[in-house]
Amino acid sequence: MRRSGDFVRQALGAGALVMLAAVAAAPVHAAGFGIFEQGAKASGMAGAFTAQADDPSLLFFNVGGLGLVNKSDFSLGVTYVQGTKAKFTGRDPVPGEGVKGEQNLLHQPLPQIYYVAPITTTLKWGIGVNAPFGLTTDWKNPDQFAGRFLSTRAAIRAIDINPSLGIEVTPDFGIGVGAVIRSSDVNLRRDAPAINPFTQSVVNVAHVDLKSDLKQGYGWNLGLLNRVNNSFSWGLSYRSKVKVDYKGSAQLYQLSTGNPQLDAAVAAQLPFGRKLPVKTAIEFPDMASLGLAFGLTPNLLLETDFNWTGWKSFDTVDITFTNGDLPPSTVPAHWKNAYNYRAGLRWTASPTSQWRFGYVYDQTPQPEQAVNPLLPDANRNGITLGWGSTGPHKLDLSLLYLNFAKRTRKTTFTHDAQFLGTYETQAVLLGATYTW
């Protein structure tokens, strides 16, 4: 006669180990949330700035503008991200019709520092520090949240240092190139389930906490800017992929099921009480932008930008537990390349001030079948308002209201965990930059 402990071990078995290995794939989704708001002047025009690139944030938007810099400028800025809605409503069969979930609303400042200056009349240089990736999903009441076996918290930080050089080919045409040094880390939390062989119900058996060390990756950026005349300018910008190889550790904390025999079997099966070395990698996507700016009148400028992001680089992620504590795995991410479209209007109201307005449509890279609590992404529509002074000391302010389309997952990729339902998300981004 087989003992109940054997049934418990069988219920946990390889399936639990594979589930624990899969948690390391979570960075792939957290990294999918890029932050394009890297300067308040550009943000006031919804990021339509590739064909202007006329303040130090050009180091992010279009380094080609560096070639046309004729004086030194230093700017300090911040983008404050404030979530206003982040809710989930479940569907049958999993997690069930009407099951609710809600995130702790995001509130996160993202800094920017830029400096640009001429070296000679034709050679210019600059350096920027910003955070182009780095948001958090953090679900309330994680012990009861229906999606706790997929994610209770996912956070990523990414800080770029971007030294650059620019060349003035002609007084109206500039070329720029830069290096990107990215430092990044991740933190992921979720619960681990098992089938209780005595009741055939799903129970929590462990809390999983994965933390990486701060690691670096390297890339480059290139830009062109041509101010043809007072009525038209165009710009091209490209930022390369950046691969970061992470090393860190996962730790399992046992959760009591209320059954001592089951708890003992779980403790014998899973590697509690020690850090499990793990390594994986994120290939942050490359980005390209084309901008066209039209001087409608001496005081009114319209810019339209077309942006492409190569999210397809997140096709799969390889996970390795370096001490062999858990089996290696390759986890599909399903992301695809995406586009966004931006339009901005700049009105010079007086010799010392400008008003700015903008609209952005941002296409999600995440297919419906992959939407889950780790990062419930969706197509986004945003409207912006900005104001700036134009004196020697410049203050720029921006406000972006970002509405994520209501996103319902009804189907699931083969072999992926099924978690169906509707996500609703909204956010407000406030920007301020001071330049002198």
N, C-alpha and C positions, 0 to 999 in steps of 0.2 A: 504493500500500500504506500503511495507517495505521500510524503509529509507536506503540510501546508506551506512550510518554508520553501520547498521546491517550486510550488505553484507561484509563490511570490517572486522568486528569482526569475522564473519564466516570464511572468507578467512584466517585470522590469526589462531584463534582457537587453538585447542589441538595440531594440527600438528606443529605449531611454538614452542609451549612449549616443545614438545618431541624433536624437533630439538635442542633447547637450552640445554636441559638436556643431549643430546648425546655428546655435546662438552666436558663434563667432562671425557668422556671415552678416550680422546686423549692420555693421558699418556701411555696407554697400548702399543701404537705403538712407541712412542718416546723411551720408555724403551727397545725396541727390538734391538737397535743398541749398542751392546757391543763393548768395546775397549780391545783387547787382547795385544796390544803393551804396556807393562808395564816395559820395561827395554831394553836399546839399545843393549846389548849383545845378548839377546834372539831374539830381533826383527831382527837383522842382519841375523838370521837363520830362519826367517819367523815364529818365535814363537815355533820352534821345540826345546824345552829346558827341557821337563819333566824328561828326563833321564840324564841330566847334572846337572842342579840346583846347579851351583858352583859359583854363585855370590849372593849378597844380594837380588836380585829380586826373588830368590827361594821362598820367602815368598808369592809371587803370583803364580808362576808357579808350584812349588812342595815343600811344606813345609817339606817334608821328608828329603830334603837336609840339613835342619837345624841341624839334628842329627849328620852330618858329618863335621860341622863347627869346626875349630880348632884355630881360631883367630878372633878378633873383626874386623868388617868392617862396614863402613858407606858410603852410596851412595846417591847422589842427581842426579835426572834425569828429563827429560822432553820429551814428545812426542808432536810434533807440527803437527797438522792435517790441511792440505791445500787442499780444493776442487779445482779441475781443470775443471770440467764440471758438470752441473746439469740442464738438460733441459727436457721439456715436449712437446709432440706434440699430439694433440687431435684426436679422431676418432668419427664418427657418431654412434649413434645419439646425445650423450651428452659427451663432450661439443661441438662436431662438428669437421669435418675433417679439419686438418691443423691448428687448434687453438694452439697458442704457449704460453709457460710459461717458466720462467727461475728463478732459485734460486740465491740469493746472495751467492757467493761462501764462503764456510765455511773456517774460519781460527781461530784455537783454540788450545792453549797450554794446555797439560794435565800433571801435575807434578807427580813425584814419589819420595818418601823418604823411605829409608830402613836402618835398623841397625840390625846387628846380632853379637852375642858374646857368648863364652863359660861361663857357671857358674861353672861347674866342668868338669872333663874329659869326662863325659858321659851325662851331662845335659846342654842344650844350650837354649838361648832365643833370641827373635828378635821382632821387631815391624816395621810395614810398613804403609805408607800412600799413597794411589793412587786413581785414578779415573777410575774405570772399565766400567762405563756407563756415557754418557753425550755428545750427539751431538745435532745439531740444524738444522731444515729445516726452511728456511726463504725466502719466495717468493717475487720477485721483483714486483713493482707496485701492491700492494695488493688490491687497490680499483678497479683495472681492471682485476685482475687475474681470469681466468675462474673457478678455484677451490677454490675461496675465501669462499664459503659456507661450505667447508670441512676443510680447514686450510689455514691460511696465515703465521702462525709461530707456531712452536712447539719446546720447549726447555726443556731439563732435565739436572739437575746436580746431580751427585752422588759421594760422597767422602767416601772412606773406611779407617778405622783405624783397623789394623790387628795385635794385639799382639799374639805371638806364643811361643810354647815350643817345643824343639826337644830332642830326646834321641838317643844316639849312642848305638845300640844294639850290633854291632860288628864294627871294624874299617871300614868295607865296607857296612854296612847296617844301615840306619837311618830311624827313624819314627818321624813325626812332627804333631802337632795339633795346631790350632789357633782359635781365636774368631774374628768375623767380625762385626764391628759396622759401619753401613752405614747411612750417613746423605744425604737426598735428597730433592729436591723441583722441581716443574714444573711450566712452564708458557705457556699458550696456547691462541692463538688468531684466530678468524674467524669472518665472517660476517653472519648475519641472514637474510634469504629471506622471502618474502611473495608474494602472488599473488595480484596484483592491480586489484580490482574488476571492475574498470572503463575501463581498457584496456586489462585485462586478461594476462598481462605480469608479469614476475618475477622482483621484485625490491628489492634493499637493504633497510632494515628498521633498522638494528642495527649492531653495532660492539660489539663483545663479547670478554672480556679479563678475563681469569681465571689465578689466581696466588695462589699457595699453600704456606703455611709456611714451614720452614725447619723442617723435621721430621726424626726420626731415626727408623731403623730396625736392627735386630740382626740375625747372622748366625754363621757358623763355617766352618773350612776347615781341611782336613786331607791329609797326604801324606806319601808315602813310596819311598825310593831310595836305590837301591842295585847296587853298583859298583863291579860287579862280578870279573872282572880282567881288564887289560889294553885294552882289545879288546871288552868288552861288558859291558853295564850297562842298567838297566831298571828302570822305575819309574811309579808310579801311583799317581794321584792327584784327589781330589774331593773337590768342594766348594758347600756348601748347598744353598738352596733357602733362600732369604731374603725378608720378607714382610714388606712393609712400608705403614702405614696408614696415609693418607694425610688429613689435614684439611686446608681450605683456603676459598677464596671467588671468585665469578664471578660477574663481573659488566657489565651492558649493557649500551651502549652509542647510543642514537638515531641518525639515519642518515636521512636527509631530502629526501623525494621522489619527491619533487616539487609540491605535491598536498596537500594543507593545511588540507583538510578534511580527507585524508588518514593518514596524520601525526598525527592528533588529535586522530583518532581511534587507531592507533598504540600505542600512548602514554598512552591511557586509558587501553589498553590490556596487555602491558608488563611492568615489574617492573623496570623502569629506575630510575636512580638517587640514588641508594643505593646498598650496597654490599650484595650479596646473599650468605650466608654461605653454604658451600658444603663440603662433605667428600667422599673419595673414597680410593682405595688401589691398589698398584702395588705389585705383587709377582715376584720379580726378579728371573730369572731361576737358577737352579743348573747346575753345570758343572763338567764333568769328563774327565780325560785325561790319556792315556797310551802312554808312550814314550819308544823307543828302540834306543840305541846308539851303533854304531859299530866303533871300531878303525880299519880303513882300513890299515893304516900305522902308525908309531910313530907320524907323523905330520898331519895326515888326519883323520877326524872323520865325520861320517854320522849319523844323527839322523832322525827318522821318528816318528811323533806323530799322534795319532788318538783322536780327541776331540768330545765329545757329549755335547749338551746344551739342557736343558729341557724347551724350549720355550712354551711347551704345558700348562705351568702354567698360560699363558695368554689366557685361553679359553674364559672366560667371565669376565666382570668387573661390579660391582654393584655401582650405582651412587645414592647418597642421598643429596637432598637439605634440610638441617637440620631444617630450619624454615618453610618448606612446600611451599616455593615460587614457585617451579616447581615440577612436579611429579617425583617420583623415577623411575629408569629404570635399566634394566640389558642389557648391550651392548655386543654382541658377538665380539670377537677379531679375531678368526680363526687361530691363530698361531699354529704351530706344532713343535715338536722336530726336531733338525737339527744336522748335522755332519760337521766337517771340518777336512781336512787332510793337514799335514804340513811336509815338508822335508827340512833339513838344512845341509849344508856342512861347516866344519870348517877346515881351512888350517893354521897351525902354520908356518908362513913364516920365522920366526927368533926367537931367544930366547925372544925377547921383543915385538913381534907383531903377530896378527892373522888377516886373511881375512875370511869373512863369506859370504855365499850365501844361498838363500832359495826360496822356492815356497810354496804357500798356495792356496788350493781350499776351499772356505767357502760357504756352502750351506745356502740359505735363509730359514728362518722359515715361510715366508709369502707366502700364496697361491696367484695365479694370481688374483683371484676374490676379494682379499682384498687390492690390491695395490692402493694407493691413494696419494694425495699430502701431507698428514700428514707425512708418511715415505715411500717413494717409494723404497723398498728394492729389491735386486736381488742376484743371485749367483755371487760370486766374485772370481776372479783370481788375485793373487798378486805375484810379484817377489821382492826379497830383495837383498841388498848389505850391508855389514857391515865391519867395521875395529875396532880393539881394541889393546891397549897396554897391556902388561902382567907384568909390573913391580909392585912395592909396591903401587904406585899411578897409577890407571888405568883410561884410557879414552876410552869409547866405543861410536861409532857412527853407525847409521843405516839409510837406505833409503828404503822405501817400496812404490812401485807403485801398486795401487789397482784399478783394472778395474771391474766395475759392468757390468754384461751382460745386453745388451739392453732388457728391460722388457716391454712387451705390455699386457695391460689388455683388453680383448675382452668380458669377461663375468662378471656377478655380482651375489653374493649370494642373495637369496630371502630376501626381506625387507631391503637390504642395498642400500645406495645411489649409483646411477649409474654415473660413471665418467671414461670414457674409453680413452685409449691412450698409448703412448710409452714414457718411461723414459730412459734417458741416464745419467750416473753418473760415474765420475772418481775422484780419490783423490791421493795425495802424503802425506806420513807420514815420518817425519824426527825425529830421536831419538838421544839423547845425554845423557850419564850417566858418572859421575865422581865418582870413588870409592877410598877410602883410609882407 
